[in-house]
Amino acid sequence: MRADSQRLPSGESRIALFITILAFSDFTGGFLLGVVPSATPAVGRMLDVSAADLNWSSAAHLLAAGVGVPIMARLGDMYGHRLLLRIALLSSLTGAALCALAPGFGVFLVGRMLEGAVAAITPLAAGIARDRLEGQRMRRALSSLFVGLTAGSAVGLLAAAEIFDATSNPRVALWMPAIGFALALVLLFTAVPETVDRARVRPDWAGYLTIGVGLAALLLGISKGALWGWTSAATLGCIIGGGAVLVVWARIELAVQDPMVDVRAAVKRQVLPFYLAAATFGCAYFGAQTATSLFMAASADEVGYGFQLDSTHLALALLPTSVVGMAGAMCVAPLAARVGHKRMLYTGTAAITVGYVLMATLHANLTEFLVGGCVCQYGLGLTFGSLTLVLAERSARSHTGIATGLVSTMRNIGGSASGAGFSAVLSAITVAHTDVPRESAFVVVWLVCGLGAVVTGLIVATARERRHAENQVLPPVPQEVAGDGAA
Protein backbone atom coordinates (compact mmCIF):
# COMPACT_ATOMS: atom_id res chain seq x y z
CA MET A 1 0.00 0.00 0.00
CA ARG A 2 1.25 3.50 -0.81
CA ALA A 3 2.68 5.65 1.96
CA ASP A 4 0.13 8.37 1.16
CA SER A 5 -2.79 5.94 1.20
CA GLN A 6 -4.58 8.23 3.68
CA ARG A 7 -5.12 10.60 0.75
CA LEU A 8 -7.21 8.01 -1.09
CA PRO A 9 -10.99 8.44 -0.99
CA SER A 10 -12.40 6.65 2.03
CA GLY A 11 -15.54 4.57 1.93
CA GLU A 12 -17.14 2.76 -0.98
CA SER A 13 -19.74 5.49 -1.48
CA ARG A 14 -17.10 8.21 -1.80
CA ILE A 15 -15.07 6.07 -4.18
CA ALA A 16 -18.18 5.42 -6.27
CA LEU A 17 -18.94 9.14 -6.37
CA PHE A 18 -15.33 9.90 -7.31
CA ILE A 19 -15.41 7.42 -10.20
CA THR A 20 -18.86 8.57 -11.33
CA ILE A 21 -17.76 12.19 -11.60
CA LEU A 22 -14.69 11.24 -13.65
CA ALA A 23 -16.87 9.06 -15.89
CA PHE A 24 -19.37 11.89 -16.29
CA SER A 25 -16.57 14.19 -17.45
CA ASP A 26 -15.83 11.68 -20.21
CA PHE A 27 -19.56 11.35 -20.90
CA THR A 28 -19.70 15.07 -21.71
CA GLY A 29 -16.80 14.65 -24.11
CA GLY A 30 -18.53 11.77 -25.84
CA PHE A 31 -21.79 13.75 -25.93
CA LEU A 32 -20.04 16.54 -27.82
CA LEU A 33 -18.60 14.04 -30.30
CA GLY A 34 -22.11 12.69 -30.91
CA VAL A 35 -23.87 16.05 -31.23
CA VAL A 36 -21.58 18.13 -33.44
CA PRO A 37 -21.32 15.83 -36.50
CA SER A 38 -25.12 15.57 -36.55
CA ALA A 39 -25.61 19.33 -36.27
CA THR A 40 -22.78 20.47 -38.58
CA PRO A 41 -24.64 20.10 -41.92
CA ALA A 42 -27.48 22.27 -40.57
CA VAL A 43 -24.91 24.79 -39.30
CA GLY A 44 -23.48 24.99 -42.82
CA ARG A 45 -26.91 25.82 -44.22
CA MET A 46 -27.61 28.31 -41.44
CA LEU A 47 -24.28 30.16 -41.88
CA ASP A 48 -24.29 29.78 -45.68
CA VAL A 49 -21.06 27.76 -45.78
CA SER A 50 -20.13 25.46 -48.65
CA ALA A 51 -19.57 21.75 -48.05
CA ALA A 52 -15.85 22.14 -48.85
CA ASP A 53 -15.41 24.95 -46.33
CA LEU A 54 -17.51 23.10 -43.78
CA ASN A 55 -14.84 20.38 -43.73
CA TRP A 56 -12.65 22.83 -41.85
CA SER A 57 -14.94 22.33 -38.86
CA SER A 58 -13.67 18.79 -38.27
CA ALA A 59 -10.13 19.71 -39.37
CA ALA A 60 -9.92 22.57 -36.84
CA HIS A 61 -11.15 20.32 -34.05
CA LEU A 62 -8.77 17.53 -35.05
CA LEU A 63 -5.74 19.83 -35.19
CA ALA A 64 -6.49 21.40 -31.82
CA ALA A 65 -6.98 17.97 -30.24
CA GLY A 66 -3.85 16.52 -31.82
CA VAL A 67 -1.66 19.39 -30.69
CA GLY A 68 -3.26 19.96 -27.30
CA VAL A 69 -3.60 16.47 -25.85
CA PRO A 70 0.08 15.55 -25.29
CA ILE A 71 0.90 19.04 -24.00
CA MET A 72 -2.05 19.23 -21.60
CA ALA A 73 -1.45 15.66 -20.45
CA ARG A 74 2.19 16.37 -19.58
CA LEU A 75 1.31 19.64 -17.85
CA GLY A 76 -1.19 17.61 -15.82
CA ASP A 77 1.64 15.30 -14.73
CA MET A 78 3.55 18.36 -13.55
CA TYR A 79 0.95 20.71 -12.10
CA GLY A 80 -1.96 18.42 -11.27
CA HIS A 81 -4.37 16.48 -13.45
CA ARG A 82 -7.44 17.99 -11.79
CA LEU A 83 -6.24 21.52 -12.57
CA LEU A 84 -5.69 20.69 -16.24
CA LEU A 85 -8.98 18.76 -16.38
CA ARG A 86 -10.77 21.90 -15.21
CA ILE A 87 -8.97 23.90 -17.90
CA ALA A 88 -9.93 21.32 -20.55
CA LEU A 89 -13.58 21.42 -19.49
CA LEU A 90 -13.59 25.23 -19.35
CA SER A 91 -12.07 25.42 -22.82
CA SER A 92 -14.63 22.93 -24.13
CA LEU A 93 -17.46 24.86 -22.45
CA THR A 94 -16.28 28.13 -24.00
CA GLY A 95 -15.93 26.49 -27.40
CA ALA A 96 -19.39 24.90 -27.21
CA ALA A 97 -20.95 28.26 -26.29
CA LEU A 98 -19.17 29.99 -29.18
CA CYS A 99 -20.38 27.34 -31.62
CA ALA A 100 -23.95 27.76 -30.38
CA LEU A 101 -23.82 31.56 -30.58
CA ALA A 102 -21.61 31.92 -33.67
CA PRO A 103 -22.82 34.73 -35.95
CA GLY A 104 -20.44 33.56 -38.69
CA PHE A 105 -18.27 30.63 -39.69
CA GLY A 106 -15.06 32.19 -38.35
CA VAL A 107 -16.40 32.27 -34.79
CA PHE A 108 -17.72 28.73 -35.23
CA LEU A 109 -14.21 27.55 -36.19
CA VAL A 110 -12.72 29.23 -33.12
CA GLY A 111 -15.27 27.39 -31.01
CA ARG A 112 -14.40 24.08 -32.67
CA MET A 113 -10.73 24.64 -31.91
CA LEU A 114 -11.45 25.36 -28.25
CA GLU A 115 -13.56 22.20 -28.15
CA GLY A 116 -10.44 20.26 -29.15
CA ALA A 117 -9.49 20.25 -25.46
CA VAL A 118 -12.21 17.62 -24.97
CA ALA A 119 -9.74 14.99 -26.22
CA ALA A 120 -7.57 15.62 -23.14
CA ILE A 121 -10.34 14.65 -20.70
CA THR A 122 -9.64 10.90 -20.81
CA PRO A 123 -5.86 11.03 -20.16
CA LEU A 124 -6.28 13.64 -17.43
CA ALA A 125 -9.07 11.71 -15.73
CA ALA A 126 -6.95 8.56 -16.05
CA GLY A 127 -4.11 10.39 -14.29
CA ILE A 128 -6.38 11.22 -11.36
CA ALA A 129 -7.68 7.65 -11.14
CA ARG A 130 -4.17 6.19 -11.31
CA ASP A 131 -2.94 8.51 -8.57
CA ARG A 132 -5.84 8.00 -6.19
CA LEU A 133 -6.84 4.36 -6.64
CA GLU A 134 -5.05 1.03 -6.76
CA GLY A 135 -5.49 -2.41 -8.26
CA GLN A 136 -8.96 -3.39 -9.39
CA ARG A 137 -10.45 -0.12 -8.20
CA MET A 138 -8.12 1.78 -10.52
CA ARG A 139 -8.92 -0.59 -13.38
CA ARG A 140 -12.66 -0.23 -12.81
CA ALA A 141 -12.26 3.55 -12.79
CA LEU A 142 -10.46 3.48 -16.14
CA SER A 143 -13.12 1.17 -17.56
CA SER A 144 -15.77 3.63 -16.39
CA LEU A 145 -14.09 6.40 -18.38
CA PHE A 146 -14.52 4.48 -21.62
CA VAL A 147 -18.08 3.51 -20.72
CA GLY A 148 -18.86 7.18 -20.13
CA LEU A 149 -17.28 8.23 -23.43
CA THR A 150 -19.18 5.59 -25.42
CA ALA A 151 -22.47 6.31 -23.66
CA GLY A 152 -22.05 10.04 -24.22
CA SER A 153 -21.46 9.58 -27.93
CA ALA A 154 -24.55 7.39 -28.32
CA VAL A 155 -26.79 9.70 -26.29
CA GLY A 156 -25.39 12.77 -28.09
CA LEU A 157 -26.12 11.30 -31.51
CA LEU A 158 -29.70 10.46 -30.53
CA ALA A 159 -30.31 13.74 -28.69
CA ALA A 160 -29.04 15.81 -31.60
CA ALA A 161 -31.33 14.00 -34.02
CA GLU A 162 -34.38 14.36 -31.76
CA ILE A 163 -33.72 18.01 -30.93
CA PHE A 164 -33.14 18.97 -34.54
CA ASP A 165 -36.25 17.13 -35.67
CA ALA A 166 -38.28 18.98 -33.03
CA THR A 167 -36.83 22.48 -33.48
CA SER A 168 -35.03 22.52 -36.89
CA ASN A 169 -32.52 24.77 -35.11
CA PRO A 170 -28.99 23.41 -34.72
CA ARG A 171 -28.15 26.05 -32.11
CA VAL A 172 -30.41 24.30 -29.61
CA ALA A 173 -28.51 21.04 -30.07
CA LEU A 174 -25.15 22.82 -29.84
CA TRP A 175 -26.07 24.25 -26.43
CA MET A 176 -26.48 20.77 -24.93
CA PRO A 177 -22.73 19.94 -24.67
CA ALA A 178 -22.13 23.34 -23.06
CA ILE A 179 -24.62 22.49 -20.32
CA GLY A 180 -22.89 19.15 -19.76
CA PHE A 181 -19.44 20.74 -19.50
CA ALA A 182 -20.74 23.31 -17.00
CA LEU A 183 -22.22 20.56 -14.82
CA ALA A 184 -19.01 18.52 -15.01
CA LEU A 185 -17.01 21.55 -13.89
CA VAL A 186 -19.27 22.01 -10.87
CA LEU A 187 -18.98 18.32 -9.93
CA LEU A 188 -15.17 18.46 -10.14
CA PHE A 189 -15.19 20.85 -7.19
CA THR A 190 -17.16 18.45 -4.97
CA ALA A 191 -15.48 15.06 -4.60
CA VAL A 192 -12.42 14.96 -6.88
CA PRO A 193 -9.10 15.74 -5.15
CA GLU A 194 -5.93 16.85 -6.89
CA THR A 195 -3.25 14.33 -7.78
CA VAL A 196 -0.48 13.84 -5.25
CA ASP A 197 2.40 12.31 -7.20
CA ARG A 198 3.66 14.94 -9.62
CA ALA A 199 6.81 15.40 -11.63
CA ARG A 200 9.06 18.15 -10.32
CA VAL A 201 10.67 19.02 -13.62
CA ARG A 202 11.13 22.12 -15.72
CA PRO A 203 8.71 22.64 -18.61
CA ASP A 204 10.16 21.38 -21.88
CA TRP A 205 9.05 24.36 -23.97
CA ALA A 206 11.14 23.34 -26.98
CA GLY A 207 9.53 19.90 -26.86
CA TYR A 208 6.02 21.35 -26.54
CA LEU A 209 6.59 23.70 -29.49
CA THR A 210 8.09 21.12 -31.85
CA ILE A 211 5.59 18.35 -31.12
CA GLY A 212 2.76 20.86 -31.57
CA VAL A 213 4.04 22.12 -34.92
CA GLY A 214 4.90 18.61 -36.12
CA LEU A 215 1.54 17.08 -35.22
CA ALA A 216 -0.39 20.07 -36.60
CA ALA A 217 1.36 19.86 -39.97
CA LEU A 218 1.07 16.07 -40.16
CA LEU A 219 -2.63 15.97 -39.25
CA LEU A 220 -3.44 18.89 -41.57
CA GLY A 221 -1.79 17.12 -44.50
CA ILE A 222 -3.61 13.87 -43.75
CA SER A 223 -7.03 15.45 -43.21
CA LYS A 224 -6.83 17.67 -46.30
CA GLY A 225 -4.97 15.30 -48.62
CA ALA A 226 -8.09 14.16 -50.46
CA LEU A 227 -9.20 17.77 -51.02
CA TRP A 228 -5.81 19.19 -51.97
CA GLY A 229 -4.61 16.11 -53.84
CA TRP A 230 -2.25 13.55 -52.32
CA THR A 231 0.61 14.56 -54.61
CA SER A 232 0.07 18.31 -54.28
CA ALA A 233 2.82 20.50 -52.86
CA ALA A 234 0.59 21.52 -49.93
CA THR A 235 -0.17 17.94 -48.89
CA LEU A 236 3.36 16.61 -49.30
CA GLY A 237 4.79 19.70 -47.64
CA CYS A 238 2.59 19.24 -44.58
CA ILE A 239 3.17 15.50 -44.25
CA ILE A 240 6.92 15.50 -44.97
CA GLY A 241 7.49 18.74 -43.09
CA GLY A 242 5.49 17.53 -40.09
CA GLY A 243 7.44 14.26 -40.04
CA ALA A 244 10.73 16.17 -40.17
CA VAL A 245 9.71 18.40 -37.27
CA LEU A 246 8.76 15.33 -35.22
CA VAL A 247 12.24 13.92 -35.87
CA VAL A 248 13.66 17.18 -34.53
CA TRP A 249 11.35 16.83 -31.54
CA ALA A 250 12.68 13.33 -30.81
CA ARG A 251 16.28 14.61 -30.94
CA ILE A 252 15.39 17.41 -28.54
CA GLU A 253 13.79 14.94 -26.14
CA LEU A 254 16.96 12.83 -26.18
CA ALA A 255 19.11 15.86 -25.41
CA VAL A 256 17.24 17.81 -22.71
CA GLN A 257 17.49 17.02 -19.01
CA ASP A 258 13.73 17.08 -18.34
CA PRO A 259 12.07 15.82 -21.54
CA MET A 260 8.37 15.96 -22.22
CA VAL A 261 8.60 12.28 -23.18
CA ASP A 262 11.36 9.91 -22.12
CA VAL A 263 12.00 8.64 -25.64
CA ARG A 264 14.53 6.02 -24.55
CA ALA A 265 12.01 4.44 -22.20
CA ALA A 266 9.10 4.81 -24.65
CA VAL A 267 10.85 2.80 -27.39
CA LYS A 268 11.42 -0.25 -25.18
CA ARG A 269 9.60 -3.38 -26.26
CA GLN A 270 7.51 -3.43 -23.10
CA VAL A 271 5.94 -0.13 -24.26
CA LEU A 272 6.50 0.81 -27.91
CA PRO A 273 4.34 -1.94 -29.48
CA PHE A 274 1.30 -0.65 -27.62
CA TYR A 275 1.81 2.88 -28.99
CA LEU A 276 2.14 1.48 -32.51
CA ALA A 277 -0.91 -0.71 -31.92
CA ALA A 278 -2.88 2.40 -30.95
CA ALA A 279 -2.26 3.83 -34.43
CA THR A 280 -3.47 0.73 -36.27
CA PHE A 281 -6.37 0.42 -33.84
CA GLY A 282 -7.31 4.00 -34.78
CA CYS A 283 -7.85 2.72 -38.32
CA ALA A 284 -10.33 0.10 -37.10
CA TYR A 285 -11.95 2.43 -34.54
CA PHE A 286 -12.51 5.58 -36.60
CA GLY A 287 -12.07 4.43 -40.19
CA ALA A 288 -15.48 2.89 -40.85
CA GLN A 289 -17.68 5.31 -38.88
CA THR A 290 -18.57 7.63 -41.76
CA ALA A 291 -18.82 4.80 -44.30
CA THR A 292 -21.14 2.77 -42.06
CA SER A 293 -23.44 5.74 -41.48
CA LEU A 294 -23.56 6.48 -45.22
CA PHE A 295 -24.37 2.84 -45.99
CA MET A 296 -27.20 2.67 -43.44
CA ALA A 297 -28.70 5.95 -44.67
CA ALA A 298 -28.63 4.91 -48.35
CA SER A 299 -31.81 3.75 -50.08
CA ALA A 300 -31.80 0.24 -51.51
CA ASP A 301 -34.46 1.26 -54.04
CA GLU A 302 -32.20 3.98 -55.43
CA VAL A 303 -28.65 2.59 -55.20
CA GLY A 304 -29.16 -1.12 -54.48
CA TYR A 305 -28.01 -1.16 -50.86
CA GLY A 306 -28.70 0.45 -47.50
CA PHE A 307 -31.64 0.72 -45.12
CA GLN A 308 -32.84 4.30 -45.78
CA LEU A 309 -32.53 5.44 -42.15
CA ASP A 310 -32.94 9.09 -41.23
CA SER A 311 -30.83 10.63 -38.46
CA THR A 312 -33.18 9.60 -35.64
CA HIS A 313 -33.63 6.01 -36.82
CA LEU A 314 -29.89 5.76 -37.52
CA ALA A 315 -29.13 6.76 -33.92
CA LEU A 316 -31.71 4.26 -32.63
CA ALA A 317 -30.33 1.48 -34.83
CA LEU A 318 -26.80 2.11 -33.58
CA LEU A 319 -27.86 2.27 -29.93
CA PRO A 320 -27.57 -1.53 -29.35
CA THR A 321 -24.04 -1.53 -30.76
CA SER A 322 -23.12 1.31 -28.39
CA VAL A 323 -24.51 -0.65 -25.43
CA VAL A 324 -22.42 -3.68 -26.43
CA GLY A 325 -19.39 -1.41 -26.80
CA MET A 326 -19.92 -0.21 -23.24
CA ALA A 327 -20.12 -3.84 -22.12
CA GLY A 328 -16.76 -4.45 -23.79
CA ALA A 329 -15.24 -1.53 -21.90
CA MET A 330 -16.69 -2.83 -18.62
CA CYS A 331 -14.90 -6.15 -19.21
CA VAL A 332 -11.47 -4.49 -19.16
CA ALA A 333 -10.98 -4.59 -15.38
CA PRO A 334 -11.95 -8.26 -14.77
CA LEU A 335 -10.14 -9.51 -17.87
CA ALA A 336 -6.98 -7.61 -17.00
CA ALA A 337 -6.89 -9.38 -13.65
CA ARG A 338 -7.61 -12.84 -15.07
CA VAL A 339 -5.80 -13.08 -18.39
CA GLY A 340 -3.36 -10.16 -18.52
CA HIS A 341 -2.82 -7.31 -20.93
CA LYS A 342 -1.86 -9.14 -24.10
CA ARG A 343 -4.54 -11.84 -24.05
CA MET A 344 -7.13 -9.18 -23.30
CA LEU A 345 -6.03 -7.27 -26.40
CA TYR A 346 -6.02 -10.45 -28.49
CA THR A 347 -9.65 -10.99 -27.48
CA GLY A 348 -10.59 -7.46 -28.42
CA THR A 349 -8.86 -7.43 -31.80
CA ALA A 350 -10.29 -10.86 -32.67
CA ALA A 351 -13.81 -9.62 -31.95
CA ILE A 352 -13.23 -6.53 -34.11
CA THR A 353 -12.03 -8.67 -37.00
CA VAL A 354 -14.97 -11.08 -36.78
CA GLY A 355 -17.41 -8.18 -36.52
CA TYR A 356 -16.12 -6.42 -39.61
CA VAL A 357 -16.11 -9.66 -41.61
CA LEU A 358 -19.75 -10.21 -40.62
CA MET A 359 -20.61 -6.66 -41.68
CA ALA A 360 -18.86 -7.18 -45.01
CA THR A 361 -20.71 -10.42 -45.74
CA LEU A 362 -24.10 -9.93 -44.05
CA HIS A 363 -25.29 -6.44 -44.92
CA ALA A 364 -28.46 -7.12 -46.91
CA ASN A 365 -30.57 -7.37 -43.75
CA LEU A 366 -30.48 -4.75 -40.99
CA THR A 367 -30.71 -7.26 -38.12
CA GLU A 368 -27.84 -9.37 -39.46
CA PHE A 369 -25.80 -6.25 -40.13
CA LEU A 370 -26.31 -5.01 -36.56
CA VAL A 371 -25.24 -8.40 -35.18
CA GLY A 372 -21.91 -7.92 -36.91
CA GLY A 373 -21.82 -4.35 -35.64
CA CYS A 374 -22.39 -5.51 -32.06
CA VAL A 375 -19.55 -8.04 -32.25
CA CYS A 376 -17.31 -5.35 -33.69
CA GLN A 377 -18.28 -2.77 -31.06
CA TYR A 378 -17.63 -5.21 -28.24
CA GLY A 379 -14.08 -5.63 -29.51
CA LEU A 380 -13.66 -1.90 -30.04
CA GLY A 381 -14.79 -1.14 -26.49
CA LEU A 382 -12.53 -3.80 -25.01
CA THR A 383 -9.49 -2.79 -27.06
CA PHE A 384 -10.05 0.94 -26.54
CA GLY A 385 -10.02 0.50 -22.77
CA SER A 386 -7.22 -2.06 -22.78
CA LEU A 387 -4.66 0.08 -24.62
CA THR A 388 -5.05 2.96 -22.20
CA LEU A 389 -4.95 0.63 -19.19
CA VAL A 390 -1.79 -1.08 -20.44
CA LEU A 391 0.14 2.18 -20.83
CA ALA A 392 -1.20 3.55 -17.55
CA GLU A 393 -0.03 0.46 -15.65
CA ARG A 394 3.32 0.31 -17.45
CA SER A 395 4.21 3.92 -16.69
CA ALA A 396 5.36 5.72 -13.56
CA ARG A 397 2.56 7.53 -11.75
CA SER A 398 4.05 10.90 -12.71
CA HIS A 399 3.96 9.83 -16.39
CA THR A 400 0.36 8.62 -16.51
CA GLY A 401 -0.97 11.71 -18.26
CA ILE A 402 1.56 11.78 -21.07
CA ALA A 403 1.54 7.98 -21.46
CA THR A 404 -2.22 7.82 -21.96
CA GLY A 405 -2.22 11.09 -23.90
CA LEU A 406 0.17 9.63 -26.46
CA VAL A 407 -2.15 6.64 -26.87
CA SER A 408 -4.92 9.07 -27.78
CA THR A 409 -2.64 10.96 -30.16
CA MET A 410 -1.49 7.82 -31.96
CA ARG A 411 -5.08 6.59 -32.21
CA ASN A 412 -6.16 9.90 -33.76
CA ILE A 413 -3.30 9.82 -36.27
CA GLY A 414 -4.30 6.33 -37.37
CA GLY A 415 -7.95 7.32 -37.54
CA SER A 416 -7.21 10.44 -39.57
CA ALA A 417 -5.10 8.53 -42.06
CA SER A 418 -7.69 5.79 -42.51
CA GLY A 419 -10.55 8.28 -42.73
CA ALA A 420 -8.79 10.14 -45.54
CA GLY A 421 -7.92 6.89 -47.29
CA PHE A 422 -11.45 5.51 -47.06
CA SER A 423 -12.87 8.77 -48.33
CA ALA A 424 -10.73 8.26 -51.42
CA VAL A 425 -11.99 4.66 -51.73
CA LEU A 426 -15.64 5.77 -51.61
CA SER A 427 -14.89 8.45 -54.20
CA ALA A 428 -13.02 6.07 -56.52
CA ILE A 429 -15.30 3.01 -56.50
CA THR A 430 -18.56 4.49 -57.74
CA VAL A 431 -21.59 3.61 -59.83
CA ALA A 432 -20.88 4.36 -63.52
CA HIS A 433 -21.24 8.04 -64.42
CA THR A 434 -22.16 9.05 -60.84
CA ASP A 435 -20.42 9.94 -57.60
CA VAL A 436 -22.45 7.35 -55.65
CA PRO A 437 -20.20 4.71 -53.99
CA ARG A 438 -20.74 1.12 -55.04
CA GLU A 439 -21.65 -1.51 -52.48
CA SER A 440 -18.20 -3.05 -53.00
CA ALA A 441 -16.58 0.20 -51.80
CA PHE A 442 -18.13 -0.24 -48.34
CA VAL A 443 -17.06 -3.88 -48.27
CA VAL A 444 -13.48 -2.78 -48.95
CA VAL A 445 -13.65 -0.32 -46.05
CA TRP A 446 -14.96 -2.93 -43.60
CA LEU A 447 -12.44 -5.57 -44.63
CA VAL A 448 -9.52 -3.14 -44.39
CA CYS A 449 -10.69 -2.13 -40.91
CA GLY A 450 -10.79 -5.83 -39.97
CA LEU A 451 -7.27 -6.19 -41.32
CA GLY A 452 -6.25 -3.23 -39.19
CA ALA A 453 -7.46 -5.12 -36.12
CA VAL A 454 -5.42 -8.17 -37.16
CA VAL A 455 -2.31 -6.00 -37.54
CA THR A 456 -3.01 -4.49 -34.12
CA GLY A 457 -3.01 -7.95 -32.54
CA LEU A 458 0.22 -8.90 -34.33
CA ILE A 459 1.94 -5.75 -33.09
CA VAL A 460 0.81 -6.46 -29.53
CA ALA A 461 2.32 -9.94 -29.84
CA THR A 462 5.79 -8.37 -30.20
CA ALA A 463 5.59 -6.65 -26.80
CA ARG A 464 7.63 -8.04 -23.95
CA GLU A 465 6.04 -8.78 -20.61
CA ARG A 466 6.86 -6.62 -17.64
CA ARG A 467 9.75 -7.84 -15.58
CA HIS A 468 8.22 -6.67 -12.31
CA ALA A 469 4.74 -6.47 -11.02
CA GLU A 470 4.12 -2.75 -11.35
CA ASN A 471 5.56 0.46 -12.75
CA GLN A 472 9.01 -0.80 -13.67
CA VAL A 473 9.06 -0.23 -17.41
CA LEU A 474 9.14 3.54 -17.52
CA PRO A 475 11.55 4.85 -14.86
CA PRO A 476 10.20 7.45 -12.48
CA VAL A 477 11.11 11.08 -12.93
CA PRO A 478 14.26 11.86 -10.86
CA GLN A 479 12.28 13.74 -8.21
CA GLU A 480 8.68 13.37 -7.21
CA VAL A 481 6.74 15.85 -5.13
CA ALA A 482 3.75 14.95 -2.98
CA GLY A 483 1.53 17.98 -3.48
CA ASP A 484 -1.40 19.08 -1.41
CA GLY A 485 -4.22 16.67 -2.10
CA ALA A 486 -6.96 18.84 -0.68
CA ALA A 487 -10.04 19.01 -2.83
Secondary structure, DSSP 4 states (H G I P E B T S, - for coil): --TTGGGS--SHHHHHHHHHHHHHHHHHHHHHHHHHHHHHHHHHHHHT--HHHHHHHHHHHHHHHHHHHHHHHHHHHHH-HHHHHHHHHHHHHHHHHHHHH-SSHHHHHHHHHHGGGGGGHHHHHHHHHHHH--HHHHHHHHHHHHHHHHHHHHHHHHHHHHHHHHH--HHHHHHHHHHHHHHHHHHHHHH-PPPSEEE-----HHHHHHHHHHHHHHHHHHHHHHHH-TTSHHHHHHHHHHHHHHHHHHHHHHHSSS-SS-HHHHTSTTTHHHHHHHHHHHHHHHTTHHHHHHHHHS-HHHHS------HHHHHHHHHHHHHHHHHHHHTHHHHHHHH-HHHHHHHHHHHHHHHHHHHHH--SSHHHHHHHHHHHHHHHHHHHHHHHHHHHHTS-GGGHHHHHHHHHHHHHHHHHHHHHHHHHHHHHSB-TTSSPBPHHHHHHHHHHHHHHHHHHHHHHHTPPPPSSSSS-SSPPPS-EEE-----
